[in-house]
Amino acid sequence: MFLTISTTGSAQRPATDLGHLLHKHPEKAQAFSTSYGTAHVLYPEADAERCTAALLLEVDAVALVRRRKGNSRGGAPDAALAQYVNDRPYAASSLLAVALGSVFSSAMRGVCTARPELPGTPRPLRIEVPALPARGGSDLVRRLFEPLGWTVTAEPVPLDTEFPEWGDSRYIRLTLLAAGLTLAEALRHLYVLLPVLDDAKHYWVSPDEVDKLLRVGDGWLAAHPERELITRRYLSHRWSLTRQANERLELVRLAEADDSEVEDLDNAVAQEAEADDEEKPTPLAVRRREAILGVLRASGAARVLDLGCGQGQLVQALLKDPAFTEIVGVDVSMRALTIASRRLKLDRMGERQASRVTLLQGSLAYTDKRLKGYDAAVLSEVIEHLDLPRLPALEYAVFGSARPRTVCVTTPNVEYNVRWESLPAGHARHGDHRFEWTREEFRGWARTVAERHGYAVEFLPVGPDDPEVGPPTQMAVFRLGTPKEAKAA
């Protein structure tokens, strides 16, 4: 079982930097013991212009059988001889993926202590796998790798070169080329997609494989056009795990919607509405944060949840007010939380300030005991990114389980869209919005939620309140335990 990773360079940026990234010295041949054999790392070539690292996995067929706990997809057990005589030692599969994750674990995480600037820099990469089982053929290989930025050459391997009439085998010779990817991204792609193409795992797939898949697939899997096929095969066709993974990945995809694009659209709406003003208009995103801060201050909240915090803009605003003593940002996307951490400069923040803020990964579609007991929660421009059938789960998780005293929800007002001349009729403000409600629809939903969970609700405009179509953003403020519904301001 064999795989090579090559890169090119120059005197100023030598290709041998690959050794730093992989944490394996080009002048050494190293061997690593794995559960199923021995992994060897060596460099067939290594100079400033070109460097190639090779991973050779020698599979111990006896050890593979002894450690096997059964077929993860169910069905009849292997015939006695087939357990020992098969393609596992030769064709890339989940065995090679596990070896990649074990031998190159630091590289896959994007860690390089000696040269910390290297992991985040894209490099020209060439990856070759001489024997790869591909259930679905060359077309599936392209559908899996090309959306990730790879140029794919997938050459079918004939069953027998002396008898071409027998046709092709299920194996291919794979060559991948990319110039805009980091090595860590490349390794994560291989770690997931090698067993997907093989469509067979050598170990039992337990529920924690879902967490592993989301961790390794962070930043690329949620938006992949073949996401459902990837999750189904990676999780060995276990229906419950596949459904769980796809639900969580869908939430990740929604959470990773382009925040800058959303703000650009908001700003355009505000600017067109206020084009006659002499002063430069305040962006709608800023007005929205100011309105939320006003509601939270008026409620007397000290401990606040920002649910679906995205890249941390509201958390940053909350930190500037010492009245908010504990601020928790929650998002399903680790990528968004990483950006939020950088925005907030958590690694350089003073101890007292840092003690006020926590960033948590979590899904708003599931109850979470960590979110109970807070004074207030904010759902700012979140609900419209969810499919309508998912709203009841979010509703219960926030209003039924967490039950903060005050909940502030904002969402676009679709009636206001006619005031934006550059938005085509019938189009949402952002391509990822699953719906945009009228004022009547939003108020109907909010009143139902309030009545069901014992809250009162008040409706407030955000942005210019047009007498015909209302404000660009509509806000509902829920307060727990008030006997009657509050009136709109």
Long-range contacts (C-beta under 8 A, 24 or more apart in sequence): 1-56, 1-57, 1-58, 1-59, 1-88, 1-89, 1-90, 1-91, 1-92, 1-93, 1-95, 1-96, 1-99, 1-131, 2-54, 2-55, 2-56, 2-57, 2-92, 2-129, 2-130, 2-131, 3-54, 3-55, 3-92, 3-96, 3-100, 3-127, 3-128, 3-129, 3-190, 4-44, 4-52, 4-53, 4-54, 4-55, 4-126, 4-127, 4-128, 5-52, 5-53, 5-54, 5-55, 5-125, 5-126, 5-127, 5-183, 5-186, 6-50, 6-51, 6-52, 6-53, 6-125, 6-126, 6-127, 6-128, 7-50, 7-51, 7-123, 7-124, 7-125, 7-126, 8-49, 8-50, 8-51, 8-124, 9-48, 9-49, 9-50, 9-51, 10-48, 10-49, 11-48, 14-47, 14-48, 14-51, 15-46, 15-47, 15-48, 15-49, 15-50, 15-51, 16-46, 16-47, 16-48, 16-51, 17-51, 17-115, 17-118, 17-123, 18-51, 18-53, 18-123, 18-183, 19-43, 19-46, 19-51, 19-53, 20-112, 20-114, 20-115, 20-118, 21-107, 21-112, 21-115, 21-118, 21-119, 21-183, 22-53, 22-104, 22-107, 22-183, 23-104, 23-106, 23-107, 23-112, 24-53, 24-103, 24-104, 26-51, 26-53, 32-99, 32-102, 32-103, 34-98, 34-99, 34-102, 35-63, 35-67, 35-98, 36-60, 36-63, 36-64, 36-67, 36-95, 36-98, 36-202, 37-63, 37-64, 37-89, 37-95, 39-99, 39-102, 39-103, 41-103, 55-96, 55-99, 55-100, 55-103, 55-104, 57-95, 57-96, 57-99, 58-89, 59-88, 59-89, 59-95, 61-85, 61-86, 61-88, 61-89, 64-88, 64-95, 64-202, 67-203, 68-202, 68-203, 69-203, 69-204, 70-204, 72-201, 72-203, 72-204, 72-205, 72-236, 72-238, 73-200, 73-201, 73-236, 73-237, 87-131, 87-133, 88-202, 90-131, 91-131, 91-132, 91-133, 91-171, 91-198, 92-129, 92-131, 92-132, 92-133, 92-194, 92-198, 93-133, 93-194, 93-195, 93-198, 93-200, 93-202, 94-194, 94-195, 94-198, 94-200, 94-201, 94-202, 94-203, 95-202, 96-194, 97-190, 97-191, 97-192, 97-194, 97-195, 100-187, 100-190, 100-191, 100-194, 101-191, 104-187, 107-183, 107-184, 107-187, 108-184, 108-187, 108-188, 108-191, 108-216, 109-184, 110-182, 110-184, 119-182, 119-183, 119-184, 120-182, 121-182, 122-179, 122-180, 122-181, 122-182, 123-179, 123-181, 123-182, 123-183, 124-177, 124-178, 124-179, 125-176, 125-177, 125-178, 125-179, 125-181, 125-183, 125-186, 126-175, 126-176, 126-177, 127-174, 127-175, 127-176, 127-186, 127-190, 128-173, 128-174, 128-175, 128-176, 129-173, 129-174, 129-194, 130-173, 131-157, 131-171, 131-173, 132-171, 132-172, 132-173, 132-174, 132-194, 132-197, 132-198, 133-170, 133-171, 133-197, 133-198, 133-199, 134-170, 134-171, 134-172, 134-174, 134-197, 134-198, 135-170, 135-197, 135-198, 135-199, 136-197, 137-170, 137-172, 138-172, 140-197, 141-172, 141-174, 141-197, 143-225, 143-226, 144-193, 144-196, 144-197, 144-226, 144-230, 145-176, 145-189, 145-193, 147-224, 147-225, 147-226, 148-181, 148-185, 148-189, 148-220, 148-224, 149-178, 149-180, 149-181, 150-176, 150-177, 150-178, 150-181, 150-189, 151-176, 151-177, 151-178, 152-176, 153-177, 185-219, 185-220, 188-216, 188-217, 188-220, 189-220, 191-216, 192-216, 192-217, 192-221, 192-230, 192-234, 193-230, 195-233, 195-234, 196-229, 196-230, 196-233, 196-234, 199-233, 200-236, 201-236, 205-235, 205-236, 205-238, 205-241, 207-241, 207-244, 209-234, 209-235, 209-241, 210-235, 210-241, 210-244, 210-245, 210-248, 213-245, 214-245, 214-248, 214-249, 214-252, 215-334, 217-249, 218-252, 218-333, 218-334, 218-335, 219-335, 221-249, 222-249, 222-250, 222-252, 222-253, 222-256, 222-333, 223-253, 223-256, 247-365, 248-332, 248-363, 250-387, 251-332, 251-363, 251-364, 251-365, 251-386, 252-332, 252-333, 253-432, 254-385, 254-386, 254-432, 255-308, 255-310, 255-331, 255-332, 255-333, 255-336, 255-385, 256-333, 256-335, 256-336, 257-385, 257-430, 257-432, 258-430, 259-310, 259-311, 259-313, 261-430, 262-381, 262-429, 262-430, 265-420, 265-423, 265-429, 265-430, 266-429, 266-472, 266-473, 268-420, 268-422, 269-416, 269-419, 269-420, 269-429, 269-463, 269-472, 270-463, 270-464, 270-472, 272-419, 272-420, 272-421, 272-422, 273-419, 273-463, 273-464, 273-466, 273-472, 274-464, 284-462, 284-463, 284-472, 284-473, 285-313, 287-462, 287-463, 287-473, 288-380, 288-381, 288-410, 288-462, 288-463, 288-473, 289-313, 289-314, 289-317, 289-380, 291-410, 291-460, 291-462, 291-473, 291-475, 292-378, 292-380, 292-408, 292-410, 292-475, 293-317, 293-318, 293-321, 295-406, 295-408, 295-460, 295-475, 295-477, 296-324, 296-376, 296-378, 296-406, 296-408, 297-321, 297-323, 299-375, 299-376, 299-405, 299-406, 299-479, 300-375, 301-375, 301-376, 301-405, 301-406, 302-326, 302-375, 303-327, 303-328, 303-373, 303-374, 303-375, 303-376, 304-328, 304-374, 304-375, 304-376, 304-377, 304-378, 305-330, 305-371, 305-374, 305-376, 305-377, 305-378, 305-402, 305-404, 306-330, 306-377, 306-378, 306-380, 307-364, 307-371, 307-377, 307-378, 307-379, 307-382, 307-398, 308-364, 308-379, 308-380, 308-381, 308-382, 308-385, 309-336, 309-337, 309-340, 309-359, 310-336, 310-340, 311-336, 311-339, 311-340, 311-343, 312-339, 312-340, 312-341, 312-343, 312-344, 312-359, 313-343, 314-378, 314-380, 315-340, 315-344, 315-357, 315-359, 316-343, 316-344, 319-344, 319-353, 319-356, 319-357, 324-356, 325-356, 326-356, 326-358, 326-374, 327-356, 327-357, 327-358, 328-357, 328-358, 328-359, 328-360, 328-371, 328-374, 329-357, 329-358, 329-359, 329-360, 330-359, 330-360, 330-361, 330-362, 330-364, 330-368, 330-371, 331-359, 331-360, 331-361, 331-362, 332-361, 332-362, 332-363, 332-364, 333-361, 334-361, 337-361, 364-394, 364-397, 364-398, 365-390, 365-393, 365-394, 365-397, 366-393, 366-397, 367-396, 367-397, 367-400, 367-401, 367-402, 368-397, 368-401, 368-402, 371-397, 371-401, 371-402, 372-401, 372-402, 372-403, 374-402, 374-404, 375-404, 375-405, 375-406, 376-404, 376-405, 376-406, 376-407, 376-408, 377-402, 377-404, 377-406, 377-407, 377-408, 378-407, 378-408, 378-409, 379-407, 379-408, 379-409, 379-410, 380-408, 380-409, 380-410, 381-410, 381-411, 381-412, 381-473, 382-409, 383-409, 383-411, 384-411, 384-412, 384-433, 384-434, 384-435, 384-436, 384-437, 385-432, 385-433, 385-434, 386-434, 387-434, 388-434, 388-435, 391-445, 395-449, 395-452, 395-453, 399-449, 399-452, 399-453, 399-455, 399-478, 400-453, 403-453, 403-480, 404-480, 405-479, 405-480, 405-481, 406-477, 406-478, 406-479, 406-480, 407-455, 407-477, 407-478, 408-475, 408-476, 408-477, 408-478, 409-446, 409-475, 409-476, 409-477, 409-478, 410-462, 410-473, 410-474, 410-475, 410-476, 411-436, 411-437, 411-442, 411-473, 411-474, 412-436, 412-437, 412-472, 412-473, 412-474, 413-437, 413-438, 413-439, 413-442, 413-469, 413-470, 413-471, 413-472, 413-473, 413-474, 414-438, 415-439, 415-469, 415-470, 416-466, 416-469, 416-470, 416-471, 416-472, 418-469, 419-466, 419-469, 419-472, 437-474, 439-470, 439-474, 442-474, 442-476, 443-476, 446-476, 446-478, 447-485, 449-478, 450-478, 450-485, 454-480, 454-481, 455-479, 455-480, 455-481, 455-482, 456-482, 456-483, 456-484, 456-485, 456-486, 457-485, 457-486, 458-485, 458-486, 458-487, 458-488, 458-489, 459-488, 459-489, 460-488, 460-489, 461-489
